[in-house]
Amino acid sequence: MRILTLGLALLATPACADFPETVQDHILPGYQALADATAALASQAQATCEASALQPGYHAAYDAWMAVQHLRFGPVETDGRVLAILYWPDPKALGTKAQKALLTGDATKLEPAAFAEQSVAARGLLSLERLLYPAEALPADPCLLIRATTADLAATAAAVLADWQGGFAETLRTAGEAGNAAYLSRPEARQVLFTQLATGLEFLDDQRLGRPLGDFDTPHPDRAEARASARSARNVLLSLQAMRQMVETLTPDAPKTMEAFDHAIHLAETLDDPDFSGVAAPPERLKVEILQQAVAHIREVILTELAPELDVGIGFNAADGD
């Protein structure tokens, strides 16, 4: 079934795939899905604050975020929106501390305008995870904070979508055309998207896989993303699938890149370690290490195959993620 699905997806790839198709078929639908999922979750939170009732909607919103989380440019950068959606990693547990203050503090800070001014560490998906999957008893009833967090997520996602639909999509689509001062050439637009792919793979390698792996003698499964909701491995898989789909919209002529993605996706699909607890045990750790190597291989392949195909240079940003 997976082979058939993959074949149909390849047949559906536009023959003239390029960055306008990426905008139309990848970016805009992705942000629309995120806005829809977060709006649905916020609406549900107004009806109930029961964690078990909200958990499916939380996962749907997180899934939608994973489809666009590699796109860290344009409207999502405005006012730190990307961090307001997902603040991770958080090695100093700033989110936990800020949330405790909000749970036990002035309720007026949970009003929409005031909450939008709170630390990004206390907002977003992982802040919601701490409320729906608490590691210990919360110091106060979380209902108002759950509602504030979900409403803020929905408002942030809606603002990102509105900015893409309200002008930024057209700015990117018309790169190189007369009057476009943001993107002076078509390769410049491709360079931006290529950089998103390269840095997304680097983040996947170094953070989503590297942080829980740690060193052989000192693994850190507790550092995995979204561990409380057992979606650490799921996020890796969804991230790989999303970036592969972006490449599909950019060009139909990158077979080695597609092959590298498919190999890594297969490895991620066969993992049976949702929260990466297994990185502390040699047999399961080896599987995650092999996956990490596969992700590193994708990064090598896109530099040798995809960059020339898109007529972009490797550049400092694309190679280093800075």
Secondary structure, DSSP 8 states (H G I E B T S, - for coil): -HHHHHHHHHHTS-TT-SHHHHIIIIIHHHHHHHHHHHHHHHHHHHH---HHHHHHHHHHHHHHHHTTTT--SGGGGGGGHHHHH-----TT-HHHHHHHHHHHS-GGGGSHHHHTTS-GGGSSHHHHHHHHS-SS--SS--HHHHHHHHHHHHHHHHHHHHHIIIIIHHHHHTTTSTT-SS--SHHHHHHHHHHHHHHHHHHIIIIIIHHHH--SSS--GGGSTTTTTT-HHHHHHHHHHHHHHHHHHH-S--HHHHHHHHHHHHHHHT---TT-GGGGSHHHHHHHHHHHHHHHHHHHHIIIIIHHHHT---HHHHHH--
